[in-house]
Each structure stands twice: as C-alpha cells, then as structure tokens.
Amino acid sequence: AHIIRHRLLAKGIPEAMLPDANWEYAADVLYAEGFGLCETFDPDAETPDAFIKRICDIIGASCTQSKTDGLIYLDLLRNDYDIDALPVFTDADIVSWQDEQSVPGEVANSVSIGWRDVLVDGGLDRVTPPSKALGHIRSHGRELHQQIDMRGIPLEGIAMRVCERERAARSTPLRRITIATHRKHAHLRPGQPARILCPLRGIADMVVRVGECDHGTPTDGTLRWVLLQDIFNLPDAVALDPSLPPRGGDPLGLAAELAMEAPYVELVAALTPEQMGRLGEEAGYLLTGVTPPSR
C-alpha cells in the first residue's frame, strides 16, 4: 500500500485525493497478512501506471479513481465483506445481459510463481513448486502450466500463498457476465464486490467483482458492466514443499493422533529378511506343536 501511495504522490497526485480511511485499512490488512514486497521503480523500464498495476496484481488489489467523488481508492480483493450489505443487481435493473464462461480446457491447471529470495546474500531468483488443480488435470488428461513472474515477492511463504491464489483463479472456469443497467450502482469501482440476484437469467445468488464499468455518454446514461465471479481470496496458509529448506519457526504439534494395530500386509512389508526368517520359523513351531527354544 505504501509503495503504490508513494508512486501516486510522485506522479503529482494530491494527498487529499487518497482517502486516509481506505488506504489505512488496506495497509493494515496487508500488514496482518505479512504481505511485504521489495520493489523499485525503473522509469526507463515501465510507466508509473504499469508499475502500480504490477504491484496490484501481486497483492490482489485494484487501484482506481471513483467516478462519483474523484478520489483514488485501493480495494483489496479479499473475502472481507458482509454479503448481506453488498449492492444487488436484480432482473429489474438489467437492460441487456450476456453470460460467458471460460472453456475448462483453456485455463491453467498448474501454476508456479517466480520470486526473489532476499534471505540469500545478493538475492536469488527462485520459483515455487507448482500448485496443481489435480481434478482438472485428471478430467482433461493433460497439464497446462503457467509460470508467473512476481519478483517483488521477497519471501517463500508469501510466494506460496500467492501461488495458491493464482492457481485457484486460473484453474476455475469463471463466469464472465456483461450487462447494461440503469444508474442504480454508479458508485461501484472496479474490484468492488456485488451480488447478482437474477433468477430469470439462471442466477439465484452469486457474488461477483466489478471488472470494468463504462459510464456511457451524456445522451446515453446506461451503465455497461463486466462482472467476474468472486474467487479472489488469499489463502491463510498453505503447505510448503518438504524438499525445500525450512525458513525457521518451531514445528507445530499434531491436531489429532490415532494409534491402531498395523495391518498384517504392512507389517510384513516392513520386516527385514532376518525378521521374516524368524517369523516363518515361529509359524512352523506353532503348526507342529513343538516348543521353540528360548532366545
């Protein structure tokens, strides 16, 4: 949040256009997630707007200017809303409707994230183990892998969580709904959540994110929206690849334990040849009734 804010101020955006409550909330959420980045802006490589978009892509956010008050907001794509308080699109609000869904065979079912390990002297470019949608791979018979470059990420834990988020977003066939409505929800910004309650169009209740909004022309006040199914939630935790070196911290205790007798087939499979010989010998004593010698 501070990186984006600093770049906006460097562009000459007045600080008064960045509402404190909105930006402080976003910064607090990112801080609680441990979502820090190590990034620098290179004016010879990209524009300020491209840099800001790249940061937003990493943290899962949208930075846009409101059409109603002219202020610039940072909206995180998180599951932090009260669903009952979300703005609602109903059949009565809609002038036109087009419902699309991505083709399952065209989405990625395996994702890895390129990041830069700052705990190594001088930094080291690394790539996370792939996060795979195994059900999608099995059902379509092949793996569709994408590697995403996010070298602003400095720590493995963040990279793995982002990898899970991107895999969930890219492996799920998303519903993309393009609608035209009256000006009932003209205050909504890209990235903000809303609900669709349109049973006449086959959707009883679905949470969506605003992707785009065209506010029309002075002679045509119709709003045209692109709405995406809301699945952009950052996982709280994911399992790291055990083959990678640990990053510190004490091991956690088991949440539950169960002791049970080992199945015979597993017990035999674990025996050494010497133990197998003894087992056969003792079985022979049992069958013949001969008392085995004491050992």
C-alpha positions in Angstrom: 0.0 0.0 0.0 2.9 2.4 0.8 4.6 1.5 -2.5 1.5 2.4 -4.5 0.8 5.5 -2.5 4.4 6.8 -2.8 4.3 6.3 -6.6 0.9 8.2 -6.9 2.3 11.1 -4.9 5.4 11.1 -7.1 3.2 11.4 -10.1 1.8 14.7 -8.6 -1.5 13.3 -7.3 -2.6 15.5 -4.3 -2.6 13.6 -1.0 -6.1 14.8 -0.4 -7.2 12.6 -3.3 -6.1 9.5 -1.3 -8.7 8.9 1.4 -6.9 8.0 4.6 -9.5 5.5 5.9 -9.4 3.4 2.7 -5.6 3.4 2.4 -5.0 2.7 6.1 -7.5 -0.2 6.0 -5.7 -1.7 3.0 -2.3 -1.2 4.7 -3.5 -2.8 7.9 -4.8 -5.9 6.1 -1.6 -6.4 4.2 0.4 -5.9 7.3 -1.7 -8.6 9.1 -1.1 -10.9 6.2 2.7 -10.3 6.4 2.5 -9.2 2.8 5.6 -7.2 2.3 7.3 -6.5 -1.0 10.8 -5.5 -2.2 10.4 -3.4 -5.3 11.9 -0.4 -7.1 10.5 1.7 -9.8 12.6 2.0 -13.0 11.2 4.8 -15.2 13.2 3.5 -18.2 11.5 0.1 -18.0 7.9 0.9 -17.3 5.4 3.7 -16.7 4.1 4.7 -13.3 0.7 3.2 -14.1 2.2 -0.1 -15.3 4.3 -0.3 -12.1 1.2 0.3 -9.9 -0.8 -2.3 -11.8 2.0 -4.8 -11.4 2.0 -4.2 -7.6 -1.8 -4.6 -7.6 -1.5 -7.9 -9.4 0.9 -9.2 -6.8 -1.1 -8.2 -3.7 -4.5 -8.9 -5.3 -5.9 -5.4 -5.4 -7.4 -2.7 -7.6 -6.4 0.9 -7.6 -8.9 3.1 -9.3 -10.4 6.6 -9.3 -14.0 6.9 -8.3 -16.4 8.4 -10.8 -18.6 9.9 -8.0 -16.1 11.7 -5.8 -12.9 11.8 -7.9 -10.9 10.1 -5.1 -8.4 7.3 -5.7 -9.0 4.1 -3.8 -7.1 0.9 -3.1 -9.5 -2.0 -3.0 -8.1 -5.4 -1.9 -9.7 -8.5 -3.4 -10.5 -10.4 -0.2 -13.4 -12.2 1.4 -13.8 -9.4 4.0 -17.3 -8.2 3.1 -20.7 -8.7 4.6 -22.6 -10.4 1.9 -26.0 -9.1 3.1 -24.6 -5.5 2.8 -23.4 -5.8 -0.8 -25.1 -3.9 -3.7 -27.5 -6.1 -5.6 -28.2 -6.4 -9.3 -31.7 -7.8 -9.9 -33.6 -8.7 -13.1 -35.4 -5.3 -12.8 -32.1 -3.4 -13.0 -30.8 -5.0 -16.2 -31.3 -3.6 -19.7 -29.2 -6.2 -21.5 -27.3 -9.4 -20.5 -24.5 -11.6 -21.9 -23.2 -14.5 -19.9 -20.0 -16.2 -20.8 -17.9 -18.9 -19.2 -14.3 -19.7 -19.9 -13.6 -23.1 -21.5 -12.1 -25.5 -19.0 -9.5 -26.8 -21.5 -8.2 -23.2 -22.0 -7.4 -22.4 -18.4 -4.2 -23.2 -16.5 -4.3 -26.1 -14.1 -0.8 -25.8 -12.8 0.8 -22.5 -11.6 4.2 -21.5 -10.2 5.4 -18.1 -9.1 8.8 -16.6 -9.8 10.1 -14.6 -6.8 13.3 -13.2 -5.4 14.7 -14.7 -2.2 16.1 -11.8 -0.2 17.4 -14.0 2.6 20.3 -15.1 0.4 23.2 -12.6 0.1 22.7 -10.6 -3.0 19.3 -12.1 -3.7 18.4 -15.2 -5.6 15.7 -15.7 -8.2 13.6 -18.7 -7.3 10.4 -20.4 -8.5 7.8 -22.0 -6.3 6.9 -25.7 -6.7 3.8 -25.8 -9.0 0.4 -25.6 -7.4 -1.8 -28.1 -9.3 -5.5 -28.5 -9.7 -5.4 -32.3 -9.8 -9.1 -32.8 -10.5 -8.8 -30.5 -13.6 -5.6 -32.3 -14.8 -7.3 -35.8 -14.4 -10.5 -34.7 -16.1 -8.7 -33.2 -19.1 -5.8 -35.6 -19.4 -3.0 -33.1 -19.5 -1.2 -30.4 -17.5 -1.5 -26.8 -18.6 1.3 -24.9 -16.7 1.9 -21.2 -16.3 4.8 -19.6 -14.6 4.1 -16.0 -13.4 6.9 -13.6 -12.7 6.4 -11.7 -9.4 10.0 -11.0 -8.4 8.8 -8.3 -6.0 7.9 -11.1 -3.6 10.8 -11.5 -1.1 9.8 -14.5 1.0 8.8 -18.1 0.3 5.6 -18.0 2.4 4.2 -15.1 0.5 5.1 -16.7 -2.8 3.4 -19.9 -1.9 0.2 -18.2 -0.8 0.1 -16.1 -4.0 0.7 -19.3 -6.0 -2.3 -20.9 -4.4 -4.4 -17.8 -5.1 -3.4 -17.7 -8.7 -4.0 -21.4 -9.2 -7.5 -21.1 -7.8 -8.2 -18.1 -10.0 -6.8 -19.6 -13.2 -7.9 -23.2 -12.9 -11.6 -22.4 -12.2 -13.8 -21.8 -15.2 -15.0 -18.3 -14.4 -18.4 -16.8 -15.3 -17.9 -13.5 -17.0 -21.1 -11.5 -17.2 -21.5 -8.4 -19.3 -24.6 -6.4 -18.5 -26.1 -3.0 -19.1 -28.1 -1.4 -16.3 -29.7 1.8 -15.1 -27.6 4.1 -12.9 -28.6 2.5 -9.7 -25.0 1.4 -8.7 -22.9 4.1 -10.5 -20.7 4.5 -7.3 -19.2 1.0 -7.7 -15.5 0.8 -8.6 -13.5 -1.9 -10.4 -12.5 -4.6 -7.8 -15.5 -4.0 -5.5 -17.9 -6.9 -4.8 -21.6 -7.0 -5.6 -24.4 -9.6 -5.8 -26.4 -10.8 -8.7 -29.9 -12.0 -7.8 -31.4 -12.8 -11.3 -33.4 -16.0 -11.2 -35.0 -15.2 -14.5 -31.5 -15.4 -16.0 -30.5 -18.6 -14.1 -28.6 -17.0 -11.2 -30.3 -17.2 -7.9 -27.5 -15.6 -5.9 -23.8 -15.1 -6.8 -21.1 -12.7 -5.6 -19.2 -11.0 -8.3 -16.4 -8.4 -8.7 -16.6 -5.4 -10.9 -14.1 -5.9 -13.7 -14.9 -2.9 -15.8 -17.6 -0.2 -15.9 -18.4 2.1 -18.8 -20.5 5.1 -17.6 -21.9 5.8 -21.0 -22.3 9.2 -22.7 -24.2 12.4 -21.9 -27.0 11.2 -24.2 -27.0 7.6 -23.0 -26.9 7.2 -19.3 -26.8 3.4 -19.4 -24.0 1.7 -17.4 -22.2 -1.2 -19.0 -20.5 -3.6 -16.6 -18.2 -6.6 -16.9 -18.7 -8.7 -13.8 -16.5 -11.7 -12.8 -17.3 -14.5 -10.4 -15.6 -13.7 -7.0 -12.9 -16.3 -6.1 -10.0 -13.9 -5.4 -9.4 -14.9 -1.8 -5.9 -15.1 -0.4 -5.4 -18.4 1.5 -4.5 -18.0 5.2 -1.9 -20.8 4.9 -0.6 -23.5 2.5 1.7 -26.4 2.9 5.3 -25.8 1.7 7.2 -28.4 -0.3 9.0 -30.6 2.3 12.0 -30.9 -0.1 12.8 -27.2 0.3 14.9 -25.9 3.2 12.9 -24.7 6.2 12.6 -21.0 6.8 12.7 -21.1 10.6 10.0 -21.4 13.2 9.1 -24.2 15.7 7.3 -27.3 14.4 3.6 -27.4 15.2 2.1 -30.2 17.2 -0.4 -32.6 15.7 -4.0 -31.6 15.9 -5.1 -35.2 16.3 -3.5 -38.6 16.9 -4.7 -42.2 16.5 -2.9 -45.4 17.5 -4.0 -48.6 15.7 -2.7 -52.1 15.1 -0.7 -52.3 11.9 -2.4 -54.3 9.1 -0.6 -57.6 8.5 0.4 -56.8 4.9 2.1 -53.6 6.0 3.8 -55.3 8.9 5.3 -58.0 6.7 6.4 -55.4 4.1 8.4 -53.6 6.8 10.2 -56.7 8.1 13.9 -57.4 7.3 14.9 -60.7 5.8 16.2 -61.8 9.2 12.8 -60.9 10.8 11.0 -62.8 8.0 13.0 -65.9 8.7 12.2 -65.8 12.4 8.5 -65.2 11.6 8.5 -68.3 9.4 10.4 -70.4 11.9 8.0 -69.5 14.7 5.0 -70.2 12.5 6.4 -73.7 11.9 6.7 -74.3 15.6 3.0 -73.3 16.0 1.9 -75.7 13.3 3.8 -78.7 14.6 3.1 -78.0 18.3 6.9 -78.1 19.1 8.0 -75.7 21.8 10.6 -73.2 20.3 13.9 -72.8 22.0 14.2 -69.8 24.3 16.1 -66.8 22.7 
